[in-house]
Amino acid sequence: MTTDGMHRVVALRPEGCVPVTEEDRAVLRSTVTALLDLTDHQEGAARTEVTLSAHGPRIAACFLEGGQKTP
């Protein structure tokens, strides 16, 4: 959720049975907030899909409130 350009990750929902460490969670939060900063998202909800790979996080998709998809 973003208010006045300040982002707060509300939930992390891992897929599958792979455990997610606190370090992974920190990387995911950092990746998502960096993307929202980069896109200048200022207000509202966003859903971002991120994959953790051997080479670091990879953004698969991001949907902003109202169904707008980031370029």
Secondary structure as the mmCIF struct_conf table of DSSP 4:
data_model
#
loop_
_struct_conf.conf_type_id
_struct_conf.id
_struct_conf.beg_label_comp_id
_struct_conf.beg_label_asym_id
_struct_conf.beg_label_seq_id
_struct_conf.end_label_comp_id
_struct_conf.end_label_asym_id
_struct_conf.end_label_seq_id
STRN STRN1 THR A 2 THR A 3
TURN_TY1_P TURN_TY1_P1 ASP A 4 GLY A 5
STRN STRN2 MET A 6 HIS A 7
TURN_TY1_P TURN_TY1_P2 GLY A 16 CYS A 17
HELX_RH_AL_P HELX_RH_AL_P1 GLU A 22 LEU A 38
TURN_TY1_P TURN_TY1_P3 THR A 39 ASP A 40
BEND BEND1 GLU A 43 GLU A 43
STRN STRN3 GLY A 44 GLY A 44
STRN STRN4 ALA A 46 SER A 53
TURN_TY1_P TURN_TY1_P4 ALA A 54 HIS A 55
STRN STRN5 GLY A 56 LEU A 64
TURN_TY1_P TURN_TY1_P5 GLU A 65 GLY A 67
STRN STRN6 GLN A 68 LYS A 69
HELX_LH_PP_P HELX_LH_PP_P1 THR A 70 THR A 70
#
